[in-house]
Amino acid sequence: MALSLAFMHPDELKFVWPLLVSWSLAPAVAWWISLPLDTPRAKLSLDQSVFLRKLSRKTWRFFETFVGPESHWLPPDNYQEKPLSVIANGTSPTNMGLSLLANLAAYDFGYISTGKLIERNGFTLASMLGLKRFKGHFYNWYDILLLEPMQPQYVSTVDSGNLSGHLFTLEQGMLELLDRKILPEQTFDGLKDTLLILRDSITENKSKEDGREQIASKPLIEEIDRLLGELTSPPSTLSAAWLLLDRQTRNVSELLEPLGPKVDDEVLWWARAYERQLLDHLDDLILMAPWLRCQCGSWFIPSMKRS
């Protein structure tokens, strides 16, 4: 085209050459802007990674504590600790969507099992389906105890859009479960996070002067360090994983016995949380691989699609 224009209308070439150059370079420009971006990844130290993982476990405690049968599996908007303990019994589409994704994130971190993830999301979605809506749209605020819209009743496009995005993300996360192992590697990382917080709470309890009997912290910390050591190298077979979880469940039960009634509330909560976490993964493992009760054979951990 440029050659024909140069021979037939040379006087007009000076007006159109910028367009011709741009058109000629268009394929190269399209290729260049379509290249994947080299996104920089954060380089965290071991201490930073441990700090963030413990923070994520403490964050999950909110959903673990306040999203359950009492709230019809719907998340409260907020919780006030001081000066008085108060729960805001209202929730929004954004809160509901974030609660569903919090369950998925808790699974990814190893804090809950596959079965618990499906159970919690199932209960929440069932409650959401029973809520009154306006032409299919959720109202912006609901009372989680009465399961009724709060006054004034209105629909928020922002919250509805947030919920839509959350549900799309949840769908992809749930579909990926088919290719996950029955007992994923992050299970043991999640157990370590809870144990580390339990260890911290015992250490912090030593400095308290509230009239309670101080815990004999040294034997407890030594036992926790031993449990942490067992989690350092995750087992590669189902039978080995079952034996480890079963052994630690019995050990943590024995760990709770000498604590007594005057133990610090935080220490007791995290000790019981660790026990619940172990039992959750153990029950899910037995559900998916019931033959492990006979403790026979060494089975490599398959994905749930194969099982």
TISEPA-515824 format. One record per residue (C-alpha): residue number from 1; x, y negated, z negated. Coordinates in Angstrom, 3 decimals, always signed. Layout:
<recs>
<rec><num>NUM</num><u>X</u><v>Y</v><w>Z</w></rec>
...
</recs>
This chain:
<recs>
<rec><num>1</num><u>+0.000</u><v>+0.000</v><w>+0.000</w></rec>
<rec><num>2</num><u>+2.794</u><v>-2.395</v><w>-0.875</w></rec>
<rec><num>3</num><u>+4.622</u><v>-1.633</v><w>+2.424</w></rec>
<rec><num>4</num><u>+1.519</u><v>-2.154</v><w>+4.561</w></rec>
<rec><num>5</num><u>+0.825</u><v>-5.419</v><w>+2.775</w></rec>
<rec><num>6</num><u>+4.419</u><v>-6.554</v><w>+3.279</w></rec>
<rec><num>7</num><u>+4.232</u><v>-5.949</v><w>+7.064</w></rec>
<rec><num>8</num><u>+0.671</u><v>-7.096</v><w>+7.718</w></rec>
<rec><num>9</num><u>+0.266</u><v>-9.945</v><w>+5.198</w></rec>
<rec><num>10</num><u>+3.705</u><v>-10.947</v><w>+3.927</w></rec>
<rec><num>11</num><u>+2.465</u><v>-14.340</v><w>+2.741</w></rec>
<rec><num>12</num><u>+0.035</u><v>-12.720</v><w>+0.281</w></rec>
<rec><num>13</num><u>+2.593</u><v>-10.357</v><w>-1.248</w></rec>
<rec><num>14</num><u>+3.838</u><v>-12.976</v><w>-3.701</w></rec>
<rec><num>15</num><u>+0.358</u><v>-13.200</v><w>-5.238</w></rec>
<rec><num>16</num><u>-0.275</u><v>-9.491</v><w>-5.763</w></rec>
<rec><num>17</num><u>+3.166</u><v>-8.093</v><w>-6.587</w></rec>
<rec><num>18</num><u>+2.598</u><v>-8.292</v><w>-10.402</w></rec>
<rec><num>19</num><u>-0.500</u><v>-6.136</v><w>-9.976</w></rec>
<rec><num>20</num><u>+1.342</u><v>-3.667</v><w>-7.739</w></rec>
<rec><num>21</num><u>+4.215</u><v>-3.325</v><w>-10.224</w></rec>
<rec><num>22</num><u>+1.802</u><v>-2.783</v><w>-13.101</w></rec>
<rec><num>23</num><u>-0.113</u><v>-0.172</v><w>-11.135</w></rec>
<rec><num>24</num><u>+3.120</u><v>+1.635</v><w>-10.234</w></rec>
<rec><num>25</num><u>+4.297</u><v>+1.721</v><w>-13.860</w></rec>
<rec><num>26</num><u>+0.925</u><v>+2.757</v><w>-15.270</w></rec>
<rec><num>27</num><u>+1.640</u><v>+6.556</v><w>-15.324</w></rec>
<rec><num>28</num><u>+4.933</u><v>+6.039</v><w>-17.161</w></rec>
<rec><num>29</num><u>+3.320</u><v>+3.660</v><w>-19.663</w></rec>
<rec><num>30</num><u>+0.415</u><v>+6.082</v><w>-20.259</w></rec>
<rec><num>31</num><u>+2.888</u><v>+8.909</v><w>-20.908</w></rec>
<rec><num>32</num><u>+4.944</u><v>+6.810</v><w>-23.309</w></rec>
<rec><num>33</num><u>+2.045</u><v>+5.564</v><w>-25.440</w></rec>
<rec><num>34</num><u>+0.664</u><v>+9.126</v><w>-25.648</w></rec>
<rec><num>35</num><u>+3.787</u><v>+10.523</v><w>-27.299</w></rec>
<rec><num>36</num><u>+3.208</u><v>+11.718</v><w>-30.899</w></rec>
<rec><num>37</num><u>+4.293</u><v>+9.243</v><w>-33.524</w></rec>
<rec><num>38</num><u>+7.248</u><v>+10.145</v><w>-35.662</w></rec>
<rec><num>39</num><u>+5.525</u><v>+9.490</v><w>-38.980</w></rec>
<rec><num>40</num><u>+8.050</u><v>+9.035</v><w>-41.788</w></rec>
<rec><num>41</num><u>+7.604</u><v>+11.470</v><w>-44.660</w></rec>
<rec><num>42</num><u>+8.099</u><v>+10.483</v><w>-48.250</w></rec>
<rec><num>43</num><u>+11.162</u><v>+12.000</v><w>-49.847</w></rec>
<rec><num>44</num><u>+10.214</u><v>+12.691</v><w>-53.443</w></rec>
<rec><num>45</num><u>+12.539</u><v>+13.883</v><w>-56.138</w></rec>
<rec><num>46</num><u>+11.633</u><v>+16.935</v><w>-58.198</w></rec>
<rec><num>47</num><u>+10.609</u><v>+14.757</v><w>-61.131</w></rec>
<rec><num>48</num><u>+8.374</u><v>+12.629</v><w>-58.893</w></rec>
<rec><num>49</num><u>+6.698</u><v>+15.714</v><w>-57.418</w></rec>
<rec><num>50</num><u>+6.075</u><v>+17.169</v><w>-60.877</w></rec>
<rec><num>51</num><u>+4.673</u><v>+13.837</v><w>-62.108</w></rec>
<rec><num>52</num><u>+2.257</u><v>+13.564</v><w>-59.166</w></rec>
<rec><num>53</num><u>+1.128</u><v>+17.183</v><w>-59.470</w></rec>
<rec><num>54</num><u>+0.410</u><v>+16.751</v><w>-63.184</w></rec>
<rec><num>55</num><u>-1.494</u><v>+13.577</v><w>-62.347</w></rec>
<rec><num>56</num><u>-3.594</u><v>+15.463</v><w>-59.807</w></rec>
<rec><num>57</num><u>-4.362</u><v>+18.167</v><w>-62.407</w></rec>
<rec><num>58</num><u>-5.466</u><v>+15.538</v><w>-64.916</w></rec>
<rec><num>59</num><u>-7.646</u><v>+13.963</v><w>-62.231</w></rec>
<rec><num>60</num><u>-9.305</u><v>+17.321</v><w>-61.553</w></rec>
<rec><num>61</num><u>-10.167</u><v>+17.482</v><w>-65.254</w></rec>
<rec><num>62</num><u>-12.795</u><v>+14.770</v><w>-64.668</w></rec>
<rec><num>63</num><u>-14.679</u><v>+16.899</v><w>-62.126</w></rec>
<rec><num>64</num><u>-14.072</u><v>+20.081</v><w>-64.096</w></rec>
<rec><num>65</num><u>-15.613</u><v>+18.468</v><w>-67.182</w></rec>
<rec><num>66</num><u>-18.435</u><v>+16.304</v><w>-65.882</w></rec>
<rec><num>67</num><u>-19.629</u><v>+18.044</v><w>-62.698</w></rec>
<rec><num>68</num><u>-21.534</u><v>+21.120</v><w>-63.801</w></rec>
<rec><num>69</num><u>-24.974</u><v>+22.472</v><w>-64.699</w></rec>
<rec><num>70</num><u>-25.718</u><v>+19.565</v><w>-67.062</w></rec>
<rec><num>71</num><u>-25.377</u><v>+17.067</v><w>-64.203</w></rec>
<rec><num>72</num><u>-27.013</u><v>+19.374</v><w>-61.642</w></rec>
<rec><num>73</num><u>-23.528</u><v>+19.647</v><w>-60.113</w></rec>
<rec><num>74</num><u>-23.635</u><v>+15.994</v><w>-59.077</w></rec>
<rec><num>75</num><u>-20.755</u><v>+13.701</v><w>-60.147</w></rec>
<rec><num>76</num><u>-21.358</u><v>+10.778</v><w>-62.499</w></rec>
<rec><num>77</num><u>-20.203</u><v>+7.456</v><w>-61.133</w></rec>
<rec><num>78</num><u>-17.809</u><v>+6.844</v><w>-64.027</w></rec>
<rec><num>79</num><u>-16.883</u><v>+7.777</v><w>-67.568</w></rec>
<rec><num>80</num><u>-16.017</u><v>+5.264</v><w>-70.284</w></rec>
<rec><num>81</num><u>-13.634</u><v>+6.433</v><w>-73.015</w></rec>
<rec><num>82</num><u>-13.372</u><v>+3.324</v><w>-75.218</w></rec>
<rec><num>83</num><u>-14.760</u><v>+1.765</v><w>-77.311</w></rec>
<rec><num>84</num><u>-17.475</u><v>+4.443</v><w>-77.041</w></rec>
<rec><num>85</num><u>-17.645</u><v>+7.592</v><w>-74.950</w></rec>
<rec><num>86</num><u>-20.277</u><v>+6.882</v><w>-72.298</w></rec>
<rec><num>87</num><u>-21.107</u><v>+8.690</v><w>-69.048</w></rec>
<rec><num>88</num><u>-22.779</u><v>+6.752</v><w>-66.217</w></rec>
<rec><num>89</num><u>-25.572</u><v>+9.105</v><w>-65.150</w></rec>
<rec><num>90</num><u>-25.829</u><v>+7.661</v><w>-61.664</w></rec>
<rec><num>91</num><u>-24.296</u><v>+8.927</v><w>-58.456</w></rec>
<rec><num>92</num><u>-24.076</u><v>+7.795</v><w>-54.848</w></rec>
<rec><num>93</num><u>-23.529</u><v>+9.463</v><w>-51.454</w></rec>
<rec><num>94</num><u>-19.866</u><v>+8.426</v><w>-51.647</w></rec>
<rec><num>95</num><u>-19.512</u><v>+10.050</v><w>-55.067</w></rec>
<rec><num>96</num><u>-21.180</u><v>+13.241</v><w>-53.875</w></rec>
<rec><num>97</num><u>-18.931</u><v>+13.482</v><w>-50.845</w></rec>
<rec><num>98</num><u>-15.807</u><v>+12.844</v><w>-52.888</w></rec>
<rec><num>99</num><u>-16.873</u><v>+15.488</v><w>-55.388</w></rec>
<rec><num>100</num><u>-17.170</u><v>+18.058</v><w>-52.602</w></rec>
<rec><num>101</num><u>-13.706</u><v>+17.121</v><w>-51.338</w></rec>
<rec><num>102</num><u>-12.361</u><v>+17.183</v><w>-54.899</w></rec>
<rec><num>103</num><u>-13.368</u><v>+20.858</v><w>-55.036</w></rec>
<rec><num>104</num><u>-11.509</u><v>+21.459</v><w>-51.786</w></rec>
<rec><num>105</num><u>-8.458</u><v>+19.566</v><w>-53.046</w></rec>
<rec><num>106</num><u>-8.537</u><v>+21.553</v><w>-56.303</w></rec>
<rec><num>107</num><u>-8.430</u><v>+24.738</v><w>-54.231</w></rec>
<rec><num>108</num><u>-5.533</u><v>+23.405</v><w>-52.161</w></rec>
<rec><num>109</num><u>-3.615</u><v>+22.592</v><w>-55.348</w></rec>
<rec><num>110</num><u>-4.372</u><v>+26.024</v><w>-56.803</w></rec>
<rec><num>111</num><u>-6.616</u><v>+24.850</v><w>-59.639</w></rec>
<rec><num>112</num><u>-9.632</u><v>+26.914</v><w>-58.578</w></rec>
<rec><num>113</num><u>-10.122</u><v>+30.128</v><w>-56.625</w></rec>
<rec><num>114</num><u>-11.853</u><v>+30.561</v><w>-53.285</w></rec>
<rec><num>115</num><u>-14.929</u><v>+31.923</v><w>-55.000</w></rec>
<rec><num>116</num><u>-15.090</u><v>+28.979</v><w>-57.395</w></rec>
<rec><num>117</num><u>-14.727</u><v>+26.540</v><w>-54.483</w></rec>
<rec><num>118</num><u>-17.654</u><v>+28.132</v><w>-52.645</w></rec>
<rec><num>119</num><u>-19.712</u><v>+28.315</v><w>-55.834</w></rec>
<rec><num>120</num><u>-19.212</u><v>+24.689</v><w>-56.834</w></rec>
<rec><num>121</num><u>-19.842</u><v>+23.333</v><w>-53.355</w></rec>
<rec><num>122</num><u>-22.891</u><v>+25.565</v><w>-52.981</w></rec>
<rec><num>123</num><u>-24.464</u><v>+24.251</v><w>-56.180</w></rec>
<rec><num>124</num><u>-23.739</u><v>+20.623</v><w>-55.262</w></rec>
<rec><num>125</num><u>-25.141</u><v>+20.969</v><w>-51.738</w></rec>
<rec><num>126</num><u>-28.243</u><v>+22.703</v><w>-53.111</w></rec>
<rec><num>127</num><u>-28.862</u><v>+19.767</v><w>-55.463</w></rec>
<rec><num>128</num><u>-28.293</u><v>+17.299</v><w>-52.629</w></rec>
<rec><num>129</num><u>-30.832</u><v>+19.088</v><w>-50.440</w></rec>
<rec><num>130</num><u>-33.444</u><v>+18.656</v><w>-53.162</w></rec>
<rec><num>131</num><u>-32.971</u><v>+14.890</v><w>-53.476</w></rec>
<rec><num>132</num><u>-35.601</u><v>+12.510</v><w>-52.130</w></rec>
<rec><num>133</num><u>-34.449</u><v>+10.753</v><w>-48.964</w></rec>
<rec><num>134</num><u>-35.605</u><v>+8.044</v><w>-46.583</w></rec>
<rec><num>135</num><u>-36.013</u><v>+9.411</v><w>-43.062</w></rec>
<rec><num>136</num><u>-33.201</u><v>+11.868</v><w>-43.730</w></rec>
<rec><num>137</num><u>-30.873</u><v>+9.279</v><w>-45.263</w></rec>
<rec><num>138</num><u>-29.765</u><v>+9.494</v><w>-48.876</w></rec>
<rec><num>139</num><u>-30.602</u><v>+6.565</v><w>-51.090</w></rec>
<rec><num>140</num><u>-27.620</u><v>+4.745</v><w>-52.522</w></rec>
<rec><num>141</num><u>-28.135</u><v>+5.681</v><w>-56.174</w></rec>
<rec><num>142</num><u>-29.630</u><v>+8.724</v><w>-57.908</w></rec>
<rec><num>143</num><u>-30.106</u><v>+9.632</v><w>-61.551</w></rec>
<rec><num>144</num><u>-28.178</u><v>+12.910</v><w>-61.888</w></rec>
<rec><num>145</num><u>-30.307</u><v>+14.050</v><w>-64.842</w></rec>
<rec><num>146</num><u>-33.725</u><v>+13.293</v><w>-63.333</w></rec>
<rec><num>147</num><u>-32.675</u><v>+13.881</v><w>-59.696</w></rec>
<rec><num>148</num><u>-34.648</u><v>+10.778</v><w>-58.688</w></rec>
<rec><num>149</num><u>-33.592</u><v>+7.647</v><w>-56.763</w></rec>
<rec><num>150</num><u>-32.665</u><v>+4.726</v><w>-59.007</w></rec>
<rec><num>151</num><u>-34.270</u><v>+1.307</v><w>-58.656</w></rec>
<rec><num>152</num><u>-34.070</u><v>-0.656</v><w>-56.468</w></rec>
<rec><num>153</num><u>-34.248</u><v>+2.008</v><w>-53.779</w></rec>
<rec><num>154</num><u>-32.191</u><v>+1.261</v><w>-50.677</w></rec>
<rec><num>155</num><u>-30.000</u><v>+2.970</v><w>-48.086</w></rec>
<rec><num>156</num><u>-26.369</u><v>+1.922</v><w>-47.736</w></rec>
<rec><num>157</num><u>-24.772</u><v>+2.353</v><w>-44.317</w></rec>
<rec><num>158</num><u>-21.353</u><v>+2.231</v><w>-45.974</w></rec>
<rec><num>159</num><u>-22.077</u><v>+5.073</v><w>-48.398</w></rec>
<rec><num>160</num><u>-23.883</u><v>+7.100</v><w>-45.733</w></rec>
<rec><num>161</num><u>-20.884</u><v>+6.707</v><w>-43.435</w></rec>
<rec><num>162</num><u>-18.533</u><v>+7.759</v><w>-46.217</w></rec>
<rec><num>163</num><u>-20.589</u><v>+10.887</v><w>-46.875</w></rec>
<rec><num>164</num><u>-20.609</u><v>+11.767</v><w>-43.169</w></rec>
<rec><num>165</num><u>-16.825</u><v>+11.542</v><w>-43.015</w></rec>
<rec><num>166</num><u>-16.489</u><v>+13.607</v><w>-46.175</w></rec>
<rec><num>167</num><u>-18.752</u><v>+16.334</v><w>-44.797</w></rec>
<rec><num>168</num><u>-16.826</u><v>+16.517</v><w>-41.513</w></rec>
<rec><num>169</num><u>-13.591</u><v>+16.908</v><w>-43.478</w></rec>
<rec><num>170</num><u>-15.167</u><v>+19.497</v><w>-45.773</w></rec>
<rec><num>171</num><u>-16.360</u><v>+21.541</v><w>-42.803</w></rec>
<rec><num>172</num><u>-12.850</u><v>+21.880</v><w>-41.385</w></rec>
<rec><num>173</num><u>-11.414</u><v>+22.738</v><w>-44.776</w></rec>
<rec><num>174</num><u>-14.002</u><v>+25.459</v><w>-45.345</w></rec>
<rec><num>175</num><u>-13.434</u><v>+26.945</v><w>-41.880</w></rec>
<rec><num>176</num><u>-9.718</u><v>+27.230</v><w>-42.648</w></rec>
<rec><num>177</num><u>-10.514</u><v>+29.541</v><w>-45.553</w></rec>
<rec><num>178</num><u>-10.926</u><v>+32.430</v><w>-43.126</w></rec>
<rec><num>179</num><u>-7.195</u><v>+32.415</v><w>-42.381</w></rec>
<rec><num>180</num><u>-6.058</u><v>+31.869</v><w>-45.961</w></rec>
<rec><num>181</num><u>-4.690</u><v>+34.666</v><w>-48.093</w></rec>
<rec><num>182</num><u>-6.908</u><v>+36.236</v><w>-50.719</w></rec>
<rec><num>183</num><u>-4.551</u><v>+34.843</v><w>-53.338</w></rec>
<rec><num>184</num><u>-2.720</u><v>+31.868</v><w>-51.761</w></rec>
<rec><num>185</num><u>+0.736</u><v>+30.766</v><w>-52.882</w></rec>
<rec><num>186</num><u>-0.598</u><v>+27.515</v><w>-54.340</w></rec>
<rec><num>187</num><u>-2.400</u><v>+29.529</v><w>-57.018</w></rec>
<rec><num>188</num><u>+0.821</u><v>+29.829</v><w>-58.979</w></rec>
<rec><num>189</num><u>+1.771</u><v>+26.179</v><w>-58.418</w></rec>
<rec><num>190</num><u>-1.592</u><v>+25.177</v><w>-59.875</w></rec>
<rec><num>191</num><u>-1.031</u><v>+27.401</v><w>-62.896</w></rec>
<rec><num>192</num><u>+2.359</u><v>+25.792</v><w>-63.459</w></rec>
<rec><num>193</num><u>+0.816</u><v>+22.313</v><w>-63.392</w></rec>
<rec><num>194</num><u>-1.627</u><v>+23.219</v><w>-66.157</w></rec>
<rec><num>195</num><u>+1.084</u><v>+24.898</v><w>-68.234</w></rec>
<rec><num>196</num><u>+3.354</u><v>+21.851</v><w>-67.941</w></rec>
<rec><num>197</num><u>+0.578</u><v>+19.567</v><w>-69.197</w></rec>
<rec><num>198</num><u>-0.082</u><v>+21.972</v><w>-72.074</w></rec>
<rec><num>199</num><u>+3.615</u><v>+21.808</v><w>-72.916</w></rec>
<rec><num>200</num><u>+3.515</u><v>+17.994</v><w>-72.810</w></rec>
<rec><num>201</num><u>+0.466</u><v>+17.868</v><w>-75.077</w></rec>
<rec><num>202</num><u>+2.212</u><v>+20.077</v><w>-77.663</w></rec>
<rec><num>203</num><u>+5.295</u><v>+17.855</v><w>-77.565</w></rec>
<rec><num>204</num><u>+3.197</u><v>+14.694</v><w>-77.943</w></rec>
<rec><num>205</num><u>+1.265</u><v>+16.242</v><w>-80.812</w></rec>
<rec><num>206</num><u>+4.448</u><v>+16.474</v><w>-82.894</w></rec>
<rec><num>207</num><u>+4.598</u><v>+12.693</v><w>-83.260</w></rec>
<rec><num>208</num><u>+0.973</u><v>+12.243</v><w>-84.346</w></rec>
<rec><num>209</num><u>+0.206</u><v>+11.295</v><w>-87.923</w></rec>
<rec><num>210</num><u>-3.537</u><v>+11.793</v><w>-88.222</w></rec>
<rec><num>211</num><u>-3.641</u><v>+14.148</v><w>-91.171</w></rec>
<rec><num>212</num><u>-3.772</u><v>+17.311</v><w>-89.078</w></rec>
<rec><num>213</num><u>-1.401</u><v>+20.155</v><w>-89.634</w></rec>
<rec><num>214</num><u>+1.370</u><v>+19.955</v><w>-87.102</w></rec>
<rec><num>215</num><u>+1.695</u><v>+22.860</v><w>-84.733</w></rec>
<rec><num>216</num><u>+4.693</u><v>+25.119</v><w>-85.015</w></rec>
<rec><num>217</num><u>+5.740</u><v>+23.698</v><w>-81.686</w></rec>
<rec><num>218</num><u>+9.028</u><v>+25.462</v><w>-81.075</w></rec>
<rec><num>219</num><u>+7.658</u><v>+29.039</v><w>-80.763</w></rec>
<rec><num>220</num><u>+4.770</u><v>+27.766</v><w>-78.639</w></rec>
<rec><num>221</num><u>+7.038</u><v>+25.847</v><w>-76.273</w></rec>
<rec><num>222</num><u>+9.327</u><v>+28.864</v><w>-75.974</w></rec>
<rec><num>223</num><u>+6.339</u><v>+31.042</v><w>-75.068</w></rec>
<rec><num>224</num><u>+5.117</u><v>+28.485</v><w>-72.512</w></rec>
<rec><num>225</num><u>+8.595</u><v>+28.322</v><w>-70.975</w></rec>
<rec><num>226</num><u>+8.513</u><v>+32.111</v><w>-70.671</w></rec>
<rec><num>227</num><u>+5.135</u><v>+31.963</v><w>-68.920</w></rec>
<rec><num>228</num><u>+6.463</u><v>+29.257</v><w>-66.595</w></rec>
<rec><num>229</num><u>+9.440</u><v>+31.453</v><w>-65.754</w></rec>
<rec><num>230</num><u>+7.126</u><v>+34.255</v><w>-64.643</w></rec>
<rec><num>231</num><u>+5.418</u><v>+31.859</v><w>-62.211</w></rec>
<rec><num>232</num><u>+8.640</u><v>+30.648</v><w>-60.607</w></rec>
<rec><num>233</num><u>+8.778</u><v>+33.484</v><w>-58.054</w></rec>
<rec><num>234</num><u>+5.202</u><v>+34.257</v><w>-56.918</w></rec>
<rec><num>235</num><u>+4.498</u><v>+37.957</v><w>-56.249</w></rec>
<rec><num>236</num><u>+4.157</u><v>+39.040</v><w>-52.625</w></rec>
<rec><num>237</num><u>+1.776</u><v>+41.967</v><w>-53.203</w></rec>
<rec><num>238</num><u>-1.752</u><v>+42.119</v><w>-54.505</w></rec>
<rec><num>239</num><u>-0.891</u><v>+44.669</v><w>-57.174</w></rec>
<rec><num>240</num><u>+1.985</u><v>+42.554</v><w>-58.492</w></rec>
<rec><num>241</num><u>-0.237</u><v>+39.458</v><w>-58.493</w></rec>
<rec><num>242</num><u>-2.946</u><v>+41.324</v><w>-60.413</w></rec>
<rec><num>243</num><u>-0.459</u><v>+42.546</v><w>-63.005</w></rec>
<rec><num>244</num><u>+0.970</u><v>+39.026</v><w>-63.466</w></rec>
<rec><num>245</num><u>-2.415</u><v>+37.347</v><w>-63.870</w></rec>
<rec><num>246</num><u>-3.683</u><v>+40.072</v><w>-66.187</w></rec>
<rec><num>247</num><u>-0.555</u><v>+39.909</v><w>-68.338</w></rec>
<rec><num>248</num><u>-0.648</u><v>+36.131</v><w>-68.611</w></rec>
<rec><num>249</num><u>-4.360</u><v>+36.181</v><w>-69.470</w></rec>
<rec><num>250</num><u>-3.651</u><v>+38.459</v><w>-72.425</w></rec>
<rec><num>251</num><u>-0.619</u><v>+36.381</v><w>-73.419</w></rec>
<rec><num>252</num><u>-2.471</u><v>+33.071</v><w>-73.425</w></rec>
<rec><num>253</num><u>-5.278</u><v>+34.628</v><w>-75.497</w></rec>
<rec><num>254</num><u>-2.688</u><v>+35.589</v><w>-78.077</w></rec>
<rec><num>255</num><u>-1.221</u><v>+32.095</v><w>-77.783</w></rec>
<rec><num>256</num><u>-4.538</u><v>+30.550</v><w>-78.846</w></rec>
<rec><num>257</num><u>-5.018</u><v>+32.693</v><w>-81.946</w></rec>
<rec><num>258</num><u>-2.380</u><v>+31.102</v><w>-84.222</w></rec>
<rec><num>259</num><u>-3.371</u><v>+27.543</v><w>-83.298</w></rec>
<rec><num>260</num><u>-6.143</u><v>+27.503</v><w>-85.890</w></rec>
<rec><num>261</num><u>-9.085</u><v>+25.098</v><w>-86.320</w></rec>
<rec><num>262</num><u>-6.929</u><v>+22.028</v><w>-87.002</w></rec>
<rec><num>263</num><u>-5.106</u><v>+22.071</v><w>-83.705</w></rec>
<rec><num>264</num><u>-5.047</u><v>+18.858</v><w>-81.662</w></rec>
<rec><num>265</num><u>-8.017</u><v>+18.599</v><w>-79.281</w></rec>
<rec><num>266</num><u>-5.819</u><v>+17.962</v><w>-76.245</w></rec>
<rec><num>267</num><u>-3.638</u><v>+20.987</v><w>-76.948</w></rec>
<rec><num>268</num><u>-6.694</u><v>+23.193</v><w>-77.398</w></rec>
<rec><num>269</num><u>-8.381</u><v>+21.841</v><w>-74.250</w></rec>
<rec><num>270</num><u>-5.384</u><v>+22.484</v><w>-72.008</w></rec>
<rec><num>271</num><u>-4.741</u><v>+25.911</v><w>-73.530</w></rec>
<rec><num>272</num><u>-8.333</u><v>+26.920</v><w>-72.821</w></rec>
<rec><num>273</num><u>-8.149</u><v>+25.314</v><w>-69.376</w></rec>
<rec><num>274</num><u>-5.164</u><v>+27.497</v><w>-68.564</w></rec>
<rec><num>275</num><u>-7.016</u><v>+30.560</v><w>-69.775</w></rec>
<rec><num>276</num><u>-10.064</u><v>+29.656</v><w>-67.637</w></rec>
<rec><num>277</num><u>-7.825</u><v>+29.117</v><w>-64.638</w></rec>
<rec><num>278</num><u>-6.208</u><v>+32.524</v><w>-65.049</w></rec>
<rec><num>279</num><u>-9.566</u><v>+34.284</v><w>-65.478</w></rec>
<rec><num>280</num><u>-10.981</u><v>+32.500</v><w>-62.432</w></rec>
<rec><num>281</num><u>-8.164</u><v>+33.674</v><w>-60.155</w></rec>
<rec><num>282</num><u>-8.167</u><v>+37.143</v><w>-61.715</w></rec>
<rec><num>283</num><u>-11.924</u><v>+37.586</v><w>-61.249</w></rec>
<rec><num>284</num><u>-11.714</u><v>+36.360</v><w>-57.658</w></rec>
<rec><num>285</num><u>-8.849</u><v>+38.736</v><w>-56.916</w></rec>
<rec><num>286</num><u>-10.770</u><v>+41.701</v><w>-58.320</w></rec>
<rec><num>287</num><u>-13.855</u><v>+40.673</v><w>-56.337</w></rec>
<rec><num>288</num><u>-11.899</u><v>+40.563</v><w>-53.071</w></rec>
<rec><num>289</num><u>-9.701</u><v>+43.597</v><w>-53.831</w></rec>
<rec><num>290</num><u>-11.546</u><v>+45.804</v><w>-56.352</w></rec>
<rec><num>291</num><u>-9.181</u><v>+48.741</v><w>-55.797</w></rec>
<rec><num>292</num><u>-6.539</u><v>+46.884</v><w>-57.804</w></rec>
<rec><num>293</num><u>-8.172</u><v>+48.003</v><w>-61.049</w></rec>
<rec><num>294</num><u>-6.566</u><v>+51.400</v><w>-60.529</w></rec>
<rec><num>295</num><u>-3.150</u><v>+49.687</v><w>-60.208</w></rec>
<rec><num>296</num><u>-2.111</u><v>+51.972</v><w>-57.395</w></rec>
<rec><num>297</num><u>-0.018</u><v>+51.133</v><w>-54.352</w></rec>
<rec><num>298</num><u>+1.662</u><v>+47.910</v><w>-53.237</w></rec>
<rec><num>299</num><u>-0.509</u><v>+45.933</v><w>-50.869</w></rec>
<rec><num>300</num><u>+0.777</u><v>+42.851</v><w>-49.132</w></rec>
<rec><num>301</num><u>-1.566</u><v>+39.933</v><w>-49.585</w></rec>
<rec><num>302</num><u>-3.792</u><v>+39.735</v><w>-46.453</w></rec>
<rec><num>303</num><u>-5.915</u><v>+36.860</v><w>-45.274</w></rec>
<rec><num>304</num><u>-9.609</u><v>+36.799</v><w>-46.066</w></rec>
<rec><num>305</num><u>-10.406</u><v>+37.365</v><w>-42.388</w></rec>
<rec><num>306</num><u>-8.591</u><v>+40.717</v><w>-42.491</w></rec>
<rec><num>307</num><u>-10.042</u><v>+41.709</v><w>-45.842</w></rec>
</recs>
